[in-house]
Amino acid sequence: MIADEQSSTPADYHYQGELKVDPISGFIKASWQIDVLNLKISTVRFFLRNTLGHIEVSGSSILNKSISQFKGMENFWAIDITLEKNVGAQHISISYDGILIPEPMDNKINSIKADSIELNVDSLWYPIDATFSKTLTVDLDIEIGKDWVGVSSGEFSKIDKGLNLTNHHAALNIPFALSNSFMITKKYGFTVYDLRNTSKGLDELIATASFCKKYLDDLYGTKQKLPSARLLLTTRQSSGYARNNYIVFTDVSNTKPIPQTKFVCHEMAHFWSSAGKFDTVDNWLNEAFAEYVGIMAVRKRYGESDYNKLISGYRKQIKGKELSAIWIAGETERKSYLVQYRKGPVALFWLETTLGRELFGKFIKHYMVNSIATTPELISALEEIAGSSVTERFVSILGEYSSNGDKPRE
C-alpha cells in the first residue's frame, strides 16, 4: 500500500476549487486556483488525464505555458508552466472538463457510478505536480445531489450545491469517496462507510481495527496516538489502500482473519511509518516496517505458528527470484513490490531474531516514533542501539542482490 500521509510541514501548494460531477454520464467540470506556496518553485509540470479537454491555464505571473503529450505518458496531458521569480506567492488558474473514465480502470479504484464515486491520484482527475512528491492542502466545493455523503482523509461538510471538502494538513493527494447510499456504522471510535448491500464481515472488521489500534497505540503512541479512522468498504475483490486515517477495503464479506489483521495493522502502522520519500529507494522503510508490524500483530493476536507461516510464505515468494538490493548507498530508485513488501520484512525478521524481541522492539519503536526518513538515519539509530557488528551485518543484508528465500547468509 502506498504511504501517503499528512505532514506537519508547510504545503507546497494550496488548491481552491470547484468540481461538478454528473454521476450518470461520468462527466466532470473543474476549475482550480492553485497557490504556489513554496517560493523555490519557478517551473512546474502538472499531469492531467488525457480524457479531459477544454483545458485553460492562466495566471498573472506565468511567463510561459504549454499543454502537450509525450512518449511514455500518452494517457496524460503535461501542463508545463514557467513562473516569474522573486515575486512572492504565485497563483495558477486551471479549468477543464470531460468524461474522466470512459472505460473502467484496471484496478477499479477510480470510478464514477450512479450511486457512488471514488477518486484518488491514480486517475489524475485533478492537475498534480508531476514529481508526485509535492504536498498540498485543499478547499473544494463539489456540486452533487443533496443526499450524497463524502468520506476522505479531509473533512466534508454540506453546502447548498452539495459538499465541501477541506484538508488543511499537507498531503500528497486528494482522495475521496462519495455515495448516496452508504450504510454508515459508528463503533469503537471508527466510522464505517459501506458500499455493499450486506453487513457480512462488518463486525469482524471493526473488531480487527479495534485490536490494531490498541496494539499499535500501546507500542508506538508515546508522542501521538492513532486518530479515529474512517473505513470505506467497497464491492471490489482487490486493491485496498490507506491515506492517513482514511482506509479503503475490498469486500470483506469472506476475508479471513489473519490476512485482515495483517492488512489493517499494516495500514494503521503507516501513521508512523511514512516519513521515507515515497518515490525513492527510502520508500522501503515505509512499506517493509509497516508490513513487519502487521506480521508482528498477527503473532500477538494468533500466536507463533501463524506468524511463522507468514514468514515462511514470504521466503517462498522471493526464493529463486532475481531481486535488486533493498538499499545500497548512493541508489535512489524506488524498489519493486517484492523487495519492499517481502525481502524487506524478511531482513527485519533476521534482525529481530538476532537482537531478540526486547532490543528489536526498542529499535523499531525508535524508528516509528521519531519519523526516520532515510536509510542512513536508520543505520545510525541501529548502531546506537545494537552496536556496530550487528549493524554492519544488517547493512550487508540490505545490499544483497537476489535472494534464495532462506535466512540471510551468516
Steps between C-alpha positions, in 0.01 A plus 500: 500500500602845428603711803356838430485669828423844620794714598549761771730696267362780279340394173650581161160590353150595607218389268177703506249352260156415374406159361174409330431129452226328302486149652293365211726600209830525688547856372694735726570872481765652724670831564791561736701784639831345601705714736871422475612528862850359453694802375774275361263379229544702180425228245236232541355220293151382588354172376130475411312207350485519119128418494444857620494798267423871462803563721555865585807623689552856622680704765644849524853377574515225235782565254451192280251216481439200277271198489637189332539124507826311479625149448442266789227715654237494225216464753570840650520862402819673610431861599836680516515840669785745557440761771662831577760482773522703819145635489360328809207260495388397151154403377418262215146456368415176317159388371390200293215257438419164346406141573776403741481120478337389171612141562550333841855523633688175560504518880139630518595745775406813307140495384197721447170315532137597544512429873869539591820681406853409606796707384867520589825599335512198265235649271668843489158661533668819618830660387777355714866598513678247277763426764223336708691617806366850561241548774176693492205621701153522350167682520264350242129557434338197335173549316306178555155399624394606850464140618865416430751442783880512480794333674867592473809572706373859499173639633167510315219744571166567332462809279212619282635344181611173663816446705814684602826312557781664695834370617727753669773243564765465229438177307616343176161475331124552519325164549129467574188291455141619465173310505128551534459153650772449761411272790675688782600330825672667795660277761807502728614833357485384137260619232432247225363609162371183335420482127390136517143378538594271789645536848690171475850534643435846645520406868817300438662796323414742780636254758822471300533877467444537874768240573749668266441845646561383856799285401669781307416777745645292784824452307547828315253753637750667733491833318184469295224241492304385199214731402147370459491312172251516214459165328359470148370156401471442125356220288821423308714194568846661493684832546475655844703798621530757776541876511571600858181422700300411185535127432338335198417129500393248245187295567562353847205260492726195484836640611693265726612635839878469460538691169248754626696556821824539306344742251323721754799521733730566202286791384464645849876465553549748215387768744857473631682318220465759226794742512701339219464682168251279321645526147856411605693203635407605854139399443618153608502640854133597478386167360734240653456631853121533466484149355714353777291676764197335339672161532588573863133584562402158365746345746349700785142410408531144369833364622841385381378235258310741275781755522752237387272394213497858372879527514533164327259615230700817441819298461332276244379803304851637456688171471674470165402851392757738357431795727689823547659599828271659757741790542853590394658837575459733204197327350187711464247295300189365670508121531256237377205359692682177589802690629300741714220272624675164519879526495494797740286326764717186474803719576318643803414147610873421496568813705237414762627142523856628546423776751222331692153646536576747776789676328333479159187650654706792625649547153172486308334734750784748448443478124124547529469780755791705363380495138828374356499595133820360349694176515821670625297639792369150569850354493625762747212423735564126477870542574421708808253239628659171388867574436721497193527125439127437453462826309773409252337161439157660454640750249656207315161326488336816365759504223459139388371444148242229432395264777469129549218556747700352784646664804760758389849361479702520820 
